[in-house]
Amino acid sequence: TSTDQMQMGQMNDQTKKMEEMRIKIEMAKDPKAREALMQEHMQMMKTGISMMGGMRMMGEKGMMGDKVMPMDERMEMMEGKMKMMQEMMNGMTMQQEMKAK
């Protein structure tokens, strides 16, 4: 449905923003600037987690409610969630590596 596609688009946009932020952090030379970017990235990850929670509910309703979500839409949703989770893991790994330096 158009609502599902809109939410998928928002999740994809959020994932891209997190990836771009991770690259900015990796390129930052100044420790204070890097720390500020890391804090901003953490907020982006929290937003992503909230977004995925809402999509889980949407997906459950689609599978069990009065409508049936087509398999290709379910797969697209799952792939989007997996991309976002991978980007979150990349960001957390990067933060741990930078703290260890």
Phi and psi in degrees as GROMACS dihedral restraints (atoms count N, CA, C in turn):
[ dihedral_restraints ]
;  ai    aj    ak    al  type     phi  dphi    fc
    3     4     5     6     1   -65.7    20    10
    4     5     6     7     1   -34.2    20    10
    6     7     8     9     1   -64.2    20    10
    7     8     9    10     1   -44.4    20    10
    9    10    11    12     1   -60.9    20    10
   10    11    12    13     1   -43.8    20    10
   12    13    14    15     1   -65.9    20    10
   13    14    15    16     1   -37.3    20    10
   15    16    17    18     1   -64.3    20    10
   16    17    18    19     1   -44.6    20    10
   18    19    20    21     1   -65.8    20    10
   19    20    21    22     1   -37.7    20    10
   21    22    23    24     1   -63.0    20    10
   22    23    24    25     1   -41.5    20    10
   24    25    26    27     1   -61.7    20    10
   25    26    27    28     1   -41.8    20    10
   27    28    29    30     1   -64.2    20    10
   28    29    30    31     1   -41.2    20    10
   30    31    32    33     1   -66.5    20    10
   31    32    33    34     1   -41.7    20    10
   33    34    35    36     1   -63.1    20    10
   34    35    36    37     1   -40.8    20    10
   36    37    38    39     1   -62.7    20    10
   37    38    39    40     1   -42.3    20    10
   39    40    41    42     1   -63.5    20    10
   40    41    42    43     1   -41.8    20    10
   42    43    44    45     1   -61.9    20    10
   43    44    45    46     1   -43.3    20    10
   45    46    47    48     1   -63.9    20    10
   46    47    48    49     1   -41.4    20    10
   48    49    50    51     1   -62.1    20    10
   49    50    51    52     1   -41.5    20    10
   51    52    53    54     1   -64.6    20    10
   52    53    54    55     1   -40.3    20    10
   54    55    56    57     1   -64.3    20    10
   55    56    57    58     1   -44.3    20    10
   57    58    59    60     1   -62.4    20    10
   58    59    60    61     1   -39.6    20    10
   60    61    62    63     1   -65.9    20    10
   61    62    63    64     1   -40.7    20    10
   63    64    65    66     1   -60.7    20    10
   64    65    66    67     1   -41.1    20    10
   66    67    68    69     1   -64.8    20    10
   67    68    69    70     1   -41.8    20    10
   69    70    71    72     1   -60.2    20    10
   70    71    72    73     1   -41.5    20    10
   72    73    74    75     1   -63.3    20    10
   73    74    75    76     1   -44.5    20    10
   75    76    77    78     1   -62.3    20    10
   76    77    78    79     1   -32.4    20    10
   78    79    80    81     1   -86.1    20    10
   79    80    81    82     1   -17.6    20    10
   81    82    83    84     1   -64.2    20    10
   82    83    84    85     1   133.3    20    10
   84    85    86    87     1   -94.9    20    10
   85    86    87    88     1   -38.5    20    10
   87    88    89    90     1   -78.4    20    10
   88    89    90    91     1   124.3    20    10
   90    91    92    93     1   -57.8    20    10
   91    92    93    94     1   -37.3    20    10
   93    94    95    96     1   -68.8    20    10
   94    95    96    97     1   -40.6    20    10
   96    97    98    99     1   -65.3    20    10
   97    98    99   100     1   -40.7    20    10
   99   100   101   102     1   -62.2    20    10
  100   101   102   103     1   -42.4    20    10
  102   103   104   105     1   -63.5    20    10
  103   104   105   106     1   -42.1    20    10
  105   106   107   108     1   -62.7    20    10
  106   107   108   109     1   -42.0    20    10
  108   109   110   111     1   -65.4    20    10
  109   110   111   112     1   -37.5    20    10
  111   112   113   114     1   -64.5    20    10
  112   113   114   115     1   -38.0    20    10
  114   115   116   117     1   -64.8    20    10
  115   116   117   118     1   -41.7    20    10
  117   118   119   120     1   -64.1    20    10
  118   119   120   121     1   -39.8    20    10
  120   121   122   123     1   -63.0    20    10
  121   122   123   124     1   -39.2    20    10
  123   124   125   126     1   -61.8    20    10
  124   125   126   127     1   -41.1    20    10
  126   127   128   129     1   -64.6    20    10
  127   128   129   130     1   -38.5    20    10
  129   130   131   132     1   -63.7    20    10
  130   131   132   133     1   -38.5    20    10
  132   133   134   135     1   -65.8    20    10
  133   134   135   136     1   -40.0    20    10
  135   136   137   138     1   -62.0    20    10
  136   137   138   139     1   -40.9    20    10
  138   139   140   141     1   -61.9    20    10
  139   140   141   142     1   -43.3    20    10
  141   142   143   144     1   -61.3    20    10
  142   143   144   145     1   -40.7    20    10
  144   145   146   147     1   -63.1    20    10
  145   146   147   148     1   -44.2    20    10
  147   148   149   150     1   -61.3    20    10
  148   149   150   151     1   -41.7    20    10
  150   151   152   153     1   -62.1    20    10
  151   152   153   154     1   -43.9    20    10
  153   154   155   156     1   -65.6    20    10
  154   155   156   157     1   -35.0    20    10
  156   157   158   159     1   -61.7    20    10
  157   158   159   160     1   -42.1    20    10
  159   160   161   162     1   -66.7    20    10
  160   161   162   163     1   -34.8    20    10
  162   163   164   165     1   -72.5    20    10
  163   164   165   166     1   -32.3    20    10
  165   166   167   168     1   -61.6    20    10
  166   167   168   169     1   -44.8    20    10
  168   169   170   171     1   -63.0    20    10
  169   170   171   172     1   -41.6    20    10
  171   172   173   174     1   -62.2    20    10
  172   173   174   175     1   -43.1    20    10
  174   175   176   177     1   -65.7    20    10
  175   176   177   178     1   -40.8    20    10
  177   178   179   180     1   -63.5    20    10
  178   179   180   181     1   -43.2    20    10
  180   181   182   183     1   -61.8    20    10
  181   182   183   184     1   -41.8    20    10
  183   184   185   186     1   -64.0    20    10
  184   185   186   187     1   -33.1    20    10
  186   187   188   189     1   -87.1    20    10
  187   188   189   190     1   -30.9    20    10
  189   190   191   192     1  -115.3    20    10
  190   191   192   193     1   -11.2    20    10
  192   193   194   195     1   -85.9    20    10
  193   194   195   196     1  -150.5    20    10
  195   196   197   198     1   -80.1    20    10
  196   197   198   199     1    -8.1    20    10
  198   199   200   201     1  -122.3    20    10
  199   200   201   202     1   158.3    20    10
  201   202   203   204     1  -114.1    20    10
  202   203   204   205     1   121.7    20    10
  204   205   206   207     1   -76.7    20    10
  205   206   207   208     1   129.0    20    10
  207   208   209   210     1   -58.8    20    10
  208   209   210   211     1   147.4    20    10
  210   211   212   213     1   -57.1    20    10
  211   212   213   214     1   -40.5    20    10
  213   214   215   216     1   -64.7    20    10
  214   215   216   217     1   -33.9    20    10
  216   217   218   219     1   -70.3    20    10
  217   218   219   220     1   -39.7    20    10
  219   220   221   222     1   -61.7    20    10
  220   221   222   223     1   -42.8    20    10
  222   223   224   225     1   -64.8    20    10
  223   224   225   226     1   -42.3    20    10
  225   226   227   228     1   -61.8    20    10
  226   227   228   229     1   -41.7    20    10
  228   229   230   231     1   -63.1    20    10
  229   230   231   232     1   -45.4    20    10
  231   232   233   234     1   -63.9    20    10
  232   233   234   235     1   -41.1    20    10
  234   235   236   237     1   -62.8    20    10
  235   236   237   238     1   -41.3    20    10
  237   238   239   240     1   -62.5    20    10
  238   239   240   241     1   -43.1    20    10
  240   241   242   243     1   -62.9    20    10
  241   242   243   244     1   -42.1    20    10
  243   244   245   246     1   -64.5    20    10
  244   245   246   247     1   -40.1    20    10
  246   247   248   249     1   -62.0    20    10
  247   248   249   250     1   -43.8    20    10
  249   250   251   252     1   -64.6    20    10
  250   251   252   253     1   -43.4    20    10
  252   253   254   255     1   -62.8    20    10
  253   254   255   256     1   -40.0    20    10
  255   256   257   258     1   -62.8    20    10
  256   257   258   259     1   -42.0    20    10
  258   259   260   261     1   -64.9    20    10
  259   260   261   262     1   -37.8    20    10
  261   262   263   264     1   -63.5    20    10
  262   263   264   265     1   -43.0    20    10
  264   265   266   267     1   -63.1    20    10
  265   266   267   268     1   -41.9    20    10
  267   268   269   270     1   -59.5    20    10
  268   269   270   271     1   -43.6    20    10
  270   271   272   273     1   -65.1    20    10
  271   272   273   274     1   -42.8    20    10
  273   274   275   276     1   -66.7    20    10
  274   275   276   277     1   -39.3    20    10
  276   277   278   279     1   -62.4    20    10
  277   278   279   280     1   -44.1    20    10
  279   280   281   282     1   -61.1    20    10
  280   281   282   283     1   -43.2    20    10
  282   283   284   285     1   -63.1    20    10
  283   284   285   286     1   -41.6    20    10
  285   286   287   288     1   -64.4    20    10
  286   287   288   289     1   -41.4    20    10
  288   289   290   291     1   -63.6    20    10
  289   290   291   292     1   -39.3    20    10
  291   292   293   294     1   -71.3    20    10
  292   293   294   295     1   -33.5    20    10
  294   295   296   297     1   -68.4    20    10
  295   296   297   298     1   -31.8    20    10
  297   298   299   300     1   -73.6    20    10
  298   299   300   301     1   -19.1    20    10
